[in-house]
Amino acid sequence: MSETMRNTALFALVAGLIVLTGLFQSWNTALLIVNMGLISAIMSLGVNLQWGFAGLFNVGVMGFVALGGLATVLVSMPPVGEAWAAGGLRVLAGLATGAAVIVAVVLARRTLSEGKARAAVTLVLLVGGFFVYRAVFDPGVEAVEAVNPAGTGYLGGLGLPVLLAWPVGGLLAAGAAWIIGKAALGLRSDYLAIATLGIAEIILAVLKNEDWLSRGVKNVNGLPRPVPYEVDLQNDPGFVETVQGLGLDPVTASSMAIKLGYAGLFAVVLGLILLAAQLALNSPWGRMMRAIRDNETAAEAMGKNVTRRHLQVFILGSAVCGIAGAMMTTLDGQLIPTSYQPLRFTFLIWVMVIVGGSGNNFGAVLGGFLIWFLWVQVEPMGLWLMQTVTAPLAEGSALKEHLLDSAAHMRLLTMGLILLLVLRFSPRGLIPEK
């Protein structure tokens, strides 16, 4: 079997599994898998840019995905007028003060020669600036968070179309990646992993605790949608007449239509990012990145600025993850900071890249769909397996109850087993890098 036929067969297999889900479970479930598979494939492409192209071990994916979710709130939600009137300008003044302190420290360290004087000036600016910043910032935050905390208690957003939040999510993640990259990309791969994981946790801690920004753990609900609401379709006589003519229930059909609308939008974004990634991979820039990945010393000897190129690809990969995070929050219709767990948004994405094929963009897409399908379906399949295995056991058996209760952990067991099998029999992934 040729390589093209083999790869096509793998994608057809995943598509067949999703179709079987629609036939034997429900088409709503199948479409939900498709939508989250598209988003997972985009996240996987972002990590593949960093690891597959440049060998950068980033385990802070969760932080960049969360920033994409934050962008959805900041762009699409309407501004809270009462909160802005109570302390919005003071919050902005506090942020501007903090930024001015950082700029002052940087300029002072660049202007003064190294020595005790520079250290003393830096210390004075940092300590004094911190107290000035808090004196301006804290009263504004308290005033904003006191405005109807059960319903708002934050500044809101810009009230712009939600589709604009997707590129903004990429820009927000890219800006954070630039700051992180300037500080951490000089570290070795294992230390870089530790640094990115720690910074991701810092980002998540900010989202959980800064209520004025995104309501913290109170969550932001009712995010605008780029597609109609189901109830609007159900109240549309033309839509109801059409679906009834096809023999479908209007309630079920409206849910499927909305999911198909999301799938179309997500597929367009995935197609554009995949096209850009393929062009980059086959360009002189892509060949240079792989040369740096394989031998940094030789690349430096050829005059390549390794640190600068690492920063470039780190920013690009993080921006892609930020776009995917904004898309996922739009699909969910709410921002829940506590849902950003490393198990789902870091470990699972890395499994997708490794299983699909590190360094191969199509492999990353395949891994995104396949692993997400298994992540969703393994738990009900595990429960069925446990029920079948324990059927001969008597009711009330401690062993039977234990095995049935353990079915929920089949996800973790299956992910680990798949990873081990792929690393043993196809260590370069299902669609390896050429």
C-alpha positions in Angstrom: 0.0 0.0 0.0 1.3 3.4 -1.0 1.9 6.1 1.6 -1.0 8.2 0.2 -3.4 5.3 0.3 -2.4 4.4 3.8 -2.8 8.0 5.0 -6.2 8.2 3.3 -7.3 4.9 4.9 -6.4 6.3 8.3 -8.5 9.4 7.9 -11.3 7.3 6.4 -11.1 5.0 9.5 -11.6 7.9 11.8 -14.4 9.3 9.7 -16.1 5.9 9.7 -15.9 5.7 13.5 -17.7 9.1 13.7 -20.3 7.9 11.3 -20.9 4.8 13.3 -21.3 7.0 16.4 -24.1 8.9 14.5 -25.8 5.6 13.5 -25.6 3.8 16.8 -25.7 6.7 19.3 -26.9 10.0 17.9 -25.9 12.4 15.2 -25.7 15.2 17.8 -23.0 13.3 19.6 -21.2 12.6 16.3 -21.2 16.3 15.4 -20.0 17.3 18.8 -17.1 14.9 18.4 -16.4 16.5 15.0 -16.5 20.1 16.4 -14.1 19.3 19.3 -12.0 17.2 16.9 -11.5 20.2 14.6 -10.5 22.4 17.6 -8.2 19.7 19.0 -6.6 19.3 15.5 -5.9 23.1 15.5 -4.3 22.8 19.0 -2.3 19.8 17.8 -1.0 21.8 14.9 0.1 24.6 17.2 2.1 22.2 19.4 3.5 20.4 16.2 4.8 23.8 15.0 6.8 24.1 18.2 7.9 20.5 18.7 7.8 19.0 15.3 9.4 21.9 13.5 11.8 23.2 16.2 12.0 20.6 19.0 10.6 23.1 21.7 9.1 21.2 24.6 6.2 23.4 25.6 4.0 21.9 28.3 2.2 25.2 29.0 -0.4 24.7 26.3 -3.2 25.2 28.8 -2.1 28.8 29.5 -2.3 29.8 25.8 -5.6 28.1 25.3 -7.0 29.9 28.4 -5.8 33.3 27.0 -7.8 32.5 23.9 -10.9 31.9 26.0 -10.3 35.2 27.8 -10.1 37.0 24.5 -13.6 35.8 23.7 -14.9 37.5 26.8 -12.9 40.7 26.3 -14.0 41.1 22.7 -17.6 39.8 22.5 -19.2 40.6 25.8 -20.9 44.0 26.2 -19.2 46.5 28.5 -20.7 46.8 32.0 -21.4 50.5 32.2 -21.9 50.6 36.0 -18.6 48.9 36.6 -16.8 51.3 34.3 -18.4 54.2 36.0 -17.5 52.9 39.5 -13.8 52.1 38.9 -13.0 51.3 35.3 -10.8 54.3 34.6 -8.9 53.7 37.9 -8.2 50.1 36.9 -6.8 51.3 33.6 -4.7 53.9 35.4 -3.4 51.2 37.7 -2.4 49.0 34.7 -0.8 52.0 33.0 1.2 52.7 36.2 2.4 49.1 36.4 3.5 49.2 32.8 5.3 52.6 33.4 7.2 51.1 36.3 8.4 48.2 34.2 9.5 50.6 31.4 11.3 52.8 33.9 13.2 49.8 35.3 14.2 48.6 31.8 15.4 52.1 30.8 17.3 52.6 34.1 19.1 49.3 33.6 20.0 50.1 30.1 21.2 53.6 30.9 23.2 53.0 34.1 26.4 51.0 34.1 26.6 47.8 36.0 27.3 48.3 39.7 25.7 49.1 43.1 24.1 52.3 41.8 22.1 50.4 39.1 21.1 47.8 41.6 19.9 50.4 44.1 17.9 52.4 41.5 16.3 49.1 40.2 15.3 48.2 43.8 13.9 51.6 44.5 11.9 51.7 41.3 10.5 48.2 41.8 9.5 48.6 45.4 8.3 52.1 45.2 6.5 51.4 41.9 4.8 48.4 43.3 3.2 50.4 46.2 2.2 53.2 43.8 0.7 50.7 41.5 -1.3 49.0 44.2 -2.5 52.3 45.6 -4.0 53.2 42.2 -5.1 49.8 41.1 -6.7 48.2 44.2 -9.5 50.8 44.9 -10.6 50.6 41.3 -10.8 46.8 41.4 -12.8 46.8 44.7 -15.2 49.3 43.2 -15.7 47.2 40.0 -16.1 43.9 41.8 -18.7 45.4 44.1 -21.1 46.2 41.2 -23.7 43.4 41.3 -21.1 40.6 41.9 -23.8 37.9 41.4 -24.4 38.9 37.8 -21.5 41.1 36.7 -18.7 42.3 39.0 -16.4 42.8 36.0 -15.7 45.4 33.3 -17.1 43.3 30.5 -15.8 43.4 26.9 -16.0 45.5 23.8 -19.3 44.2 22.5 -17.8 43.3 19.1 -18.7 40.3 16.8 -17.5 37.1 18.4 -15.6 36.0 15.3 -13.2 38.8 15.9 -12.3 37.2 19.2 -10.6 34.3 17.4 -7.7 36.2 15.8 -7.5 38.4 19.0 -7.1 35.2 21.0 -4.2 34.3 18.8 -2.7 37.8 19.2 -3.1 37.7 23.0 -1.4 34.2 23.2 1.3 35.4 20.8 2.0 38.4 23.1 2.3 36.2 26.1 4.5 33.8 24.2 6.9 36.7 23.3 7.2 37.6 26.9 7.7 34.0 28.0 10.0 33.2 25.1 12.3 36.2 25.9 12.7 34.8 29.4 12.7 31.1 29.0 13.8 30.0 25.5 17.5 30.1 26.6 16.8 27.2 28.9 17.4 23.5 28.0 14.4 21.5 26.9 13.6 20.0 30.4 13.9 23.4 32.1 11.9 25.0 29.4 9.1 22.5 30.0 9.1 23.3 33.7 9.1 27.1 33.0 6.2 26.9 30.5 4.1 24.7 32.9 4.7 27.1 35.7 3.8 30.2 33.6 0.6 28.4 32.4 -0.4 27.9 36.0 0.3 31.6 36.7 -2.0 32.6 33.8 -4.7 30.3 35.1 -4.3 31.7 38.6 -4.8 35.2 37.3 -8.0 34.2 35.5 -9.3 32.5 38.6 -8.6 35.4 41.0 -8.9 38.6 39.1 -12.7 38.9 39.1 -12.7 42.4 37.5 -11.2 40.8 34.4 -13.4 37.8 33.7 -15.4 37.2 36.9 -12.9 34.6 38.2 -14.4 31.4 39.3 -17.9 32.8 39.0 -17.6 32.1 35.2 -18.9 34.2 32.3 -22.0 32.8 30.8 -24.1 33.7 27.7 -21.3 34.5 25.3 -22.5 35.7 21.9 -22.6 33.1 19.1 -21.6 33.3 15.4 -24.6 31.0 14.6 -28.3 31.3 15.5 -29.8 29.9 18.7 -31.7 26.6 18.5 -34.9 28.3 19.7 -34.7 30.8 16.8 -34.6 28.0 14.3 -37.5 26.2 16.1 -39.6 29.4 15.8 -38.8 29.8 12.1 -41.7 28.4 10.1 -39.5 27.9 7.0 -37.0 25.8 8.9 -39.7 23.8 10.7 -41.5 23.0 7.4 -38.3 22.0 5.8 -37.1 19.6 8.5 -40.6 18.1 9.0 -40.7 17.4 5.2 -37.5 15.4 5.7 -39.1 13.5 8.5 -37.0 15.1 11.3 -37.9 16.4 14.7 -37.5 20.3 14.7 -35.8 20.2 18.1 -33.2 17.6 17.1 -32.8 19.1 13.7 -32.1 22.6 15.1 -29.4 21.3 17.4 -27.8 19.4 14.4 -28.0 22.5 12.2 -26.2 24.7 14.8 -23.5 22.1 15.2 -23.1 21.9 11.4 -22.7 25.6 11.3 -20.0 25.5 13.9 -18.3 22.6 12.0 -18.3 24.7 8.8 -16.6 27.7 10.6 -14.1 25.5 12.4 -13.2 23.6 9.2 -12.5 26.8 7.4 -10.1 27.9 10.2 -8.4 24.5 10.3 -8.0 24.5 6.5 -6.4 27.9 6.5 -4.0 27.0 9.4 -3.1 23.6 7.8 -2.4 25.3 4.5 -0.2 27.9 6.1 1.6 25.2 8.1 2.2 23.1 5.0 3.6 26.1 3.1 5.8 26.9 6.0 7.0 23.3 6.3 8.1 23.1 2.6 9.6 26.6 2.5 13.2 27.6 3.1 12.1 28.8 6.6 10.7 25.3 7.4 13.9 23.6 6.2 15.9 25.9 8.3 13.8 25.2 11.4 14.2 21.5 11.0 18.0 21.9 10.5 18.0 23.9 13.8 16.0 21.2 15.5 18.3 18.4 14.3 21.6 20.2 15.1 21.7 23.6 16.7 25.5 23.8 16.7 25.7 23.1 13.0 22.9 25.7 12.3 24.7 28.3 14.4 27.9 27.6 12.5 26.0 28.3 9.3 25.1 31.8 10.7 21.5 31.1 11.8 20.2 32.9 14.9 18.9 29.9 16.8 17.3 31.8 19.7 15.5 34.2 17.3 14.1 31.4 15.2 13.0 29.5 18.3 11.2 32.7 19.5 9.4 32.9 16.1 8.1 29.4 16.0 7.2 29.5 19.8 5.1 32.6 19.1 3.4 31.1 16.0 2.6 27.8 17.8 1.2 29.6 20.8 -0.9 31.9 18.6 -2.5 28.8 17.0 -3.3 27.4 20.4 -4.8 30.8 21.4 -7.1 30.8 18.3 -8.2 27.2 19.2 -8.9 28.3 22.8 -11.1 31.2 21.6 -13.0 28.8 19.3 -13.6 26.3 22.1 -14.9 29.0 24.4 -17.2 30.2 21.7 -18.5 26.7 21.2 -19.1 26.2 24.9 -20.8 29.6 25.2 -19.1 30.3 28.6 -15.7 30.8 30.1 -14.9 28.5 33.0 -11.3 29.0 34.3 -11.5 25.9 36.5 -12.0 23.7 33.5 -8.5 24.4 32.1 -6.7 21.3 33.4 -3.2 20.1 32.3 -4.5 16.6 31.8 -6.9 17.7 29.0 -5.2 20.8 27.6 -1.6 19.7 27.7 -1.2 15.9 28.1 -4.0 15.1 25.7 -2.7 17.5 23.0 0.8 16.0 23.3 -0.7 12.5 22.9 -2.4 13.7 19.7 0.9 15.0 18.3 2.9 11.9 19.2 0.3 9.4 18.0 -0.5 11.3 14.8 3.1 11.9 13.9 5.4 14.6 15.2 6.7 16.9 12.4 3.9 16.0 10.1 1.0 18.4 9.9 -1.5 15.9 8.6 -0.4 13.5 11.3 -1.2 16.2 13.9 -4.7 16.6 12.4 -5.3 12.9 12.4 -4.1 12.6 16.0 -6.4 15.4 17.0 -9.5 13.6 15.6 -8.6 10.1 16.7 -7.5 10.8 20.3 -10.5 13.1 20.9 -12.9 10.4 19.5 -11.3 7.9 21.9 -11.4 10.4 24.8 -15.1 10.8 24.4 -16.1 7.1 23.6 -13.8 5.1 25.8 -15.7 5.8 29.0 -19.1 4.5 27.8 -17.2 1.6 26.1 -15.4 0.9 29.3 -18.6 0.8 31.2 -20.1 -1.6 28.8 -17.0 -3.8 29.0 -17.1 -3.8 32.8 -20.8 -4.6 32.8 -20.1 -7.5 30.4 -17.2 -8.9 32.4 -19.0 -8.6 35.8 -22.3 -10.0 34.6 -21.7 -13.4 36.1 -20.9 -11.9 39.5 -23.6 -11.7 42.1 -25.5 -8.4 42.7 -23.9 -6.6 45.6 -20.5 -8.1 45.0 -17.7 -5.8 46.2 -15.6 -6.8 43.2 -18.4 -6.0 40.8 -19.1 -2.6 42.3 -15.4 -1.8 42.3 -15.0 -2.7 38.7 -18.1 -0.7 37.6 -17.0 2.3 39.6 -13.5 2.1 38.0 -15.0 2.3 34.4 -14.5 6.1 34.5 -10.8 5.6 34.7 -10.7 3.7 31.4 -9.9 7.0 29.7 -6.5 7.3 31.4 -5.7 3.7 30.9 -6.6 3.8 27.2 -4.6 6.9 26.5 -1.5 5.4 28.2 -2.0 2.1 26.4 -2.4 3.8 23.0 0.7 5.9 23.6 2.7 2.8 24.5 1.5 0.8 21.5 2.3 3.6 19.1 5.7 4.3 20.6 6.5 0.5 20.4 5.2 -0.3 16.9 5.3 3.1 15.1 7.6 5.4 17.1 7.4 8.2 14.6 3.5 8.2 14.7 0.8 7.0 12.4 1.7 9.4 9.7 5.5 10.0 10.3 7.5 13.0 9.1 9.0 12.5 5.7 
